[in-house]
Each structure stands twice: as C-alpha cells, then as structure tokens.
C-alpha cells in the first residue's frame, strides 16, 4: 500500500499536495475569470471540463493523476469537474455532508481532488474534514432549505462535533484529496478576495451508475475494460457556445440522478 493510499485509508484525506506553481495557478484563475466575463459566474457548473480546456488540462495534471492512481489504482475515469467559488464577504457555505450520498454509484471507489486557484484558508472559507469519519460509512442526511448552502439539496448531517474537525488550508497550486464518505464542510468567505477551487471527481473504471444508463465520464489513466459510462467529450480549443449547451445537458442529467437517489 502506498503512503498516500495508507493516509487516505486511515484519515480519509491527504492535504496539502503541491501539483503546480503558484504562478501557474494564478494564470488558470485569470483564464477562468476571462471566461466568466462572457458567460457569467462559473460557480457550481457541472462537467466544466467539457466546456473549458483549462479545466480538462488541470484534471490531467501529471502530479495530480499520480496521486489519484496511488489511491484508486491504475485505471481511472474523470467523472466530474466543478468550480467552487465563494465571493468575498458572503454567507455562502457548505453543510456537513458526504459526497457519495446522492451520486448513485455502485461502489465507493471514488476520490475527490480539490485544487486551489486562490488562497484557501479559514478566513476565506476552506474545507474542514472530520478525520476518520469515512470508516463509519453512509450517514443519515437531512434535506434542508437554505439559500446560502451550496449543496443542491441542502443535504446535512447533524450532530457533528466541530471541535474534532481539521481545516484544509491550501496555497494556490496545492490540492487536497478526500474519500467519498468523509464528512466535510466549509464556512463563509469573510476575506477580501474570491475563494476559488476546482473540484475533480475520479472513479475506478469498474464503477457503474445505478440510476440510469446515460451517465458519462472520460478515461484519464490506464484502460477502461468495462465501458460502464458513455464517453464525455473534453473541451478542445477556445470556449464555444455549443460546448456550453452540451455541458448544460450533462448537468441536467446529473441533477436528475440526485433527485432520484433522494426519493
């Protein structure tokens, strides 16, 4: 078992891991914000790697993928890529939850990379995890109505002891990795700058979607002998309206999966 695999197995996460220079991270941020001037805020737009080449490029970062392979094994798919953006001095937050609760997967061979494109600290609304909580398996989530909660269904695990949580502080160009069952949360951004992260969800190729036969993913390492997912088309070249429309269709299908697993 690799050191990374052991740490994820024991604690449910690893952080920080540097995968690019601070300068490169800021360049990616500038590119992202230039696209926002055309299409509006990119926060929480699913499958963004099918519309923005830079997101797909980050998802294929060699150091990042080496770390994912060390945990999941040699054959991995990129399932989703999403920017999580908190504007300065806003109430946006994420309640305590587990990623896998509403995804409809057949297994839990999932790893999320959280890549920082800005300073990510307690003031700006970094992620907190409850170390070791992944070992308890799926926890009961309650659907809530909270307009400031980033989560689509406001899904919340109550009764978590915040005193036991660990803040994942990241510099631009660093990432954290976390298991799909670890409990995690994040608070509001009280800083003067945007808090920008790109979350990348990777799965083992033997995983399948149990809610429908139309879900998509893309191979980023190894071979896919199973073909359980239809192939995503990565963004190539400059941003186009056609790619954006296609991305929206993927997002609509994923949200439908969330609603199905909720019912």
ABEGO torsion letter per residue (X at the ends): XBAAAAAAAAAGBBOBBBABBAAAAAAAAAAAAAAAAAAEBABGBBGAAAABAAAAAAAABAAAAAAAAAAAEABBBBABBBBBBBBBGBABBBBBBBAAAAAGBABABBBBBBBBABBBBAAAGBBBBBBGAAAAEBBBBBBBBBAABABAAGBBBBGBBAAABBBBBBBBGBBBBBBAABBBBBBBBABABBBBBBBBBBBBAABBBAABAABBBBBABEBBAAGABBBBBBBBEBBBAAAAAAAAAAAAAAAAAAAAAAX
